[in-house]
Amino acid sequence: MPSDSNSERVLRVGAYLREELSRILLRGTGDPRFALTSVTDVRASRDLSVADVYVSSLSAATDADRTDLIEALRNAAGFIRSQVARRDGLRKAPRLRFHYDDLLESGPRLEALIDEAVALDARSEGD
């Protein structure tokens, strides 16, 4: 079981990576496909060897667009990782695994479902 200090370090590295990856995707790759891409979360492994990077994009309107974006990020992962390694803060950059985060798209639908469930509970309590 990891110590609290190790857990805190993993969280700090995840936050650092989220900021750095956001900067790199915005300005550092030169790839216009990444211009509207946001890094929503980064979860680093305990040993910091791997980081799962969750992204969303305003330009990825369809499932095919999302798949293409993730594929492009995976193809650029080596370059992006080298950019992270050049910057201060980490001795060794973790291997990056990209995932599409559809929470922004599914959030309103989930909120509507929760509201509906709460309303049903309120009606059933009133019976």
Buried (B, 14 or more C-beta within 10 A) or exposed (E): EEEEEEEEBBEEBBEBBBEBBBBBBBEBBEBEBBEBBBBBBBBBBEEBEEBBBBBBBEEBEEEEBBEEBBEBBEEBBEBBBEBBEEEEEBEEBBEBBBBBBBEEEEEEEEEEEEEEEEEEEEEEEEE
